[in-house]
Amino acid sequence: MALTLTRRRIVVGGAALGAAPLLLRHGARAADLRQVRFGIGLKAMSAIVINTVIGEELGYNRAEGITLKPMALGTNSNVQVALDRGDIDIGIGVPSFQMPLLAKGEWQRDVNFYEYTYPYKWDVAVKPGSPLKTYADLKGKRIGVSDFGATDYPVTKSVLRSIGLDPEKDVQWIAVGNGVPAGVALERGSIDALAYYDAGFGQIEAAGMKLAYLPRPANLPMVGGQFLMAPRTLIAKDRALAVGVARAICKSSQFILASPQAGAQAFLKMYPETAPRGSTPEAAVAAIVQAIGRRIKLYTPPYAGAKMGSINPQEFVAEAKLDDLKVSDVGPLYTNALIDEINAFDSGAIQAAARAYKS
């Protein structure tokens, strides 16, 4: 069933966000642009994917001859299934769901070609004043996660395993929902700790809830990057399309880094329903900026000399080791062949546009 929004339409589990009003605003006809079905592992639009969608508002998609049709499919595993079925053209890929397939020899038709968020983005939070001070203190406790189909669940299980806890026996896992409901569960004592991601914690803090973060274990592996993935056949037959989608996202990432406020304004212009209820325009922008504050630091690669979006295969190796998977070759998971073309634009002009942006 479709959920009608103020200016966008999103159908959870398979339909999409309408783009026609935006295209008319930019003076281009939809018939002139190629529609790209883009799968995201969310149940509803969220600022967590801000850099993948605001290229529509900023004209970066149009410059590539495309219009992006985001499709909220609920979970990352649903995105994988949709891509394999041909229901979407490009989707967000996460190693926690890809590595087991590779280990079983079932990863064949798809490839990651751009890393739009780098590791590491997860933490465990408790209420201020909690007696829990380290990850080891979580033994015997109730840990909340947003959803068992979300990446905070398998990643945190892997981290607990790395410090000697049995994530299946030593803790109790409880699904508490996304955003503010997750914070409320912690605040009310329904859970002892919350395992969540950076932008999700930002949403909770933007709602006025106080959190205390457990210190991350030493030598935390660089795992959990998020990628654009597509069928190998698309990369081979329509390279320009894959490059165009990633280039628009790369430009959007640099736009947000130059001015988080401008990025938030563009996002809210597209998705006004994501603003906190009853907030002023200024307060809504501030809430989005706080929500994405930690995430935008992960747009750029943490590797010296690496270009934005380039993929370090050691992340996959570390993920396999953390998950105790036998993987002899991570090569089938990724390609860096498009990165130079994706980054072929004037980043200075993008940054200047962000600083001058008026919504």
N, C-alpha and C positions, 0 to 999 in steps of 0.2 A: 504494500500500500504506500502510495507517495505521501510525503510530508511536504506541504506547500509552505515555502518560506517567503519572506518579504520580497527579496529580489533574486533569489536563487532557488533552485529546486534540487533536492537531494533525495534519492530513493535508497534507503538502506538495503544492502544486499544485492544491488544490481543495477538500478537506474542511476541517473546522474544529475550533475549540476548544469542547468541551462546556461548557455553563453550568449544567446542572441542579444539581450539588452546591451551587454558590453561591446559587442561587435558593432552595433549601430552607433554607439557613442563614439567609437573610434573611426566611424565613417567607412567601414568595410562591410561587404556583404558576406554572409556565412558561406555562400556558394563559392567564394574565392579562396576559402581556407579549408585545409584538410583537417577533419576532426580526428583527434587522437584520444582513444579511450584509456584512461589512466587509473589503475587500481590502487587504492590505499587501504591499509588494514585498520580502519577506524569505523566506528558505528555512526559517527556524525562528523561534520567538518570541525576542525580544531586548528588553532594557531601552531600546533606542533609541525604541521606541514606547510607553513606559511611560505617558505622559499620555493616550494614546488608549484604553487598556485597563483601567486600575485603577478607572474609574468603575463597573465591574461589582462589584468588591469593596466599594467605598465606598458603594454604594447610589444613586449619581447616575443611573445608567441606569434603575434601577427607578423612581426618582422621575419619570422622563420616560415611563414605561410601556413601556420597551423592554428587551431583552436583546441585547447585542452579540455577534456570532458572528465573531471574527477569522478570516480565511482567509489563510494564508501562501502566496502565489502565486509566489514565487521572484524575480521582477523587477518593476520598475515598469511596464515595457511589458506584462507579463502582466496587471497590474491594469487597465490601460487596455482591453485586449482583453476581459477579463472583464466590465467595466462596460458596454462597448458590446454585448456579447452578452446582457446581463441576468442573468449568473451571480452578480453581487453587486449590492447596493443602493447602497452608498457605498464609495469607495475613496480611497486616498492618491494624490494627483496631484502630479507634478513637472514644472516648465516645460521641463526639458531634453528631455523626450519629447513635450510638448504643442506647443511652439513650431514644430517642423518640420511638424506636422500643420496648424497654423494657416496657416503660410506656403504650404502646398500647397493650401489651401482644403478640407482634409479634416476640420477640427474643426467639428462641427455639433451633436451631441446632448447634450454634457456641459458642466458649468460648475463652476468652483472657487467655494466659498461660505464658506470659513473657512481662515485661514492658521494652522496649529498649530505651525509652526516657521519662524522668520524667518532671513534670510541673516545672516552668511555662515558656513558650518559646515565647510569643507574646508581642509586644510593638506597640506603635503608634509613628511614627516619623514625623517631620516637617522639613522645611528648616531652617538652622541656621538664627537666627534673626526674625523668625516668631512671630507674636503677640500672637499666640496660646501657652499657657503655661501649661494648665491642660486639663484633659479629659473633664471637664465641658465646656471648651471653644470650643469644637467641635460642639456644638449645632448650627445648620444652615449651617454647613460646608460640603464640599465634601470629603468623605473618600475613598481612594483607597484600594482595596483588590486585591490579585493576581487573584482570580477566585471565582465565587460564589459557586463552588463545593469544595473549599479548606477550611481548618479549621480556617484560620484567620478570615473569614467572620462570622460564627456563634459564635465563641468565643468572638470576639470584640463586637458583638451585645449584648451578655450576660453581658459583663463587663459594657457597657454603661447603660444597664438596671439596673444594680446593683447600679449605682450612681444617678439614677432617671431620666435618659434620655429615651425617647421612640425611640429605634433604627429604627423603621419603619417610624416615622414621623419627628423626630428632626434632622436627617442627611440624606445626599444623598450618596448612595453607588455606586462606579464605579469600574468595573473590569479593571485592568490595565496590567495584565500579570505578569510573574515571572521574578525575577532577575533584570538585568539592565533596561529593559523596565519600570519596576515599579518605579525605581529610577528616570528615565528620566521624567516620568509623574509628579512626585513631583517637580523635578528641573525646569520643564517648566511651572509649575503652572496649569496643567490640573486638579490637585487635591490639596486640602489644607493640607491633612495629609495622611499618608500611614500606614495602619494596616497590619503588616506582622510578620513573624517569625524570630527567631534568625539567622539561617543560611542564609536566604534570605537577611536580612540586611547586613550580612557579605559579600555576593556577591556584593551588591551595593557599599559598602565601599571599597572593593577590586578593584573596577573599578574607584576609585578616587573621588566618590561623597561624599559630606559632609552631615551628618544628625544630627539633634538634637532630642532627645527622650523626650517625655512628661513623667513626673514622674508617676509611676504606682499608681493607687488609693490605699488607705490604706486597709489592710485586704483582699488583693486579694486572692481569693480562689485557692487552689491547684487543678487546673483542666487542662485538655489538655494533659495528658500523651498519649504516643503512644505505641501500644502493638502488639505482635504477636498473631494472632487469627487463630483458626482452627476448623473444625467440631468436635463435641464431639466424633463422631464415630472414627475419626482419632486418637484422644488421647487415646481412649479405645483400639483400635485394633492395633495401631502402635505407642505406646508410645516412643519407641526408636527413631523413625524418628523425632517426635516433639522435644524430648530432644536434638537430634543431631543438628537440625537446630538452636535451641536457644543457645546451647553450643558454636557453631561456632561463633555466633553473640556476645556472651558474651566474648569470647576470643578476637574477633576483637575489641570490645569496650575497653578492657584493653590494647590491643596493641596500639591503638590510644592515649589513655590517657598517656601511657608511652612515646610515641614519635609521636606527631601529624605530624611531617615531614615525618616519615616513613610511617604512614598511608596514607598521601597524595601521596607519591611516589607509593605505592601499588595501590591506586585508579587510578592514572593517567596511570599506566602501563596497567590497564584493560580498561580504558576509556579515551584515549588520546584526544578525541574530546571535552572533558569537559574543557580543558585548554583554557585560554584566547587566542584569535587569535593573532598569531605572537609573543607569549611570549617565552622566553627561558625556558629550563627545570627548572631552579632555580626559575624563576619568577612564573611559573605555580604552583610549589609546594607551594610557599609563598601565592599565591592567594587562593588555596584550604585551607591552614591552617587558613588564615584570615576568610574565609567563614564559617568554622566549629568551630571557636574559642569559640563562645558562646554555641554552641550545645553540645560540648563534656563535658561541665560541668554538663550536664543533664543526662549523662549515668549512674551515680551512684545515688542510692536512697537518698533522703534528710531526711531520717528517721534513727535515731540512731539504730545501730545493724542490719539493714535490709540487706539481701543479694542482690547482683546485680540481677535485673530482677524481684524481688518480688513485688507483687501488694498490695497496700494499699486500701482497699475498701472505705475508707473515701473520696477518690478522686471521686468515682462514686456518693457518697451521695452528695458531694459538687456540682457536675455537675448537678444533678437533681434539687437541690435547686436553683442554678443559672438560670437554664432554666425553672423554675417554673413547673416542672414535678412531678406528683404524682407517686412515686416509693416506694413500701413498702419493697422490698427485692432486693438488688443488687447482691445477691449470684449467680444468673444464668449467670452473665457476666464474671466471672473469676474463676481461680483455681491457687493455689500456690503449688499444689501437685508435680510439676516437678522441683521446684527451687533447691532443694538440689542436685539432679542429674545433673542439668544443670551446677552448680557451682563446680562439682567434677573434678577439674583439677588444675595443678600447676600454679597459677597466676604469681609466681615469674619467672618461665621459660618463660612465655609469655612476661613479661616486659623486660627480658633480651634479648629476640629475637628482640623486637622492637628497643631497643637501639643499637643492632648490625646489624640491617637490612641494606642491600645494594640492591638497585633496579637494 
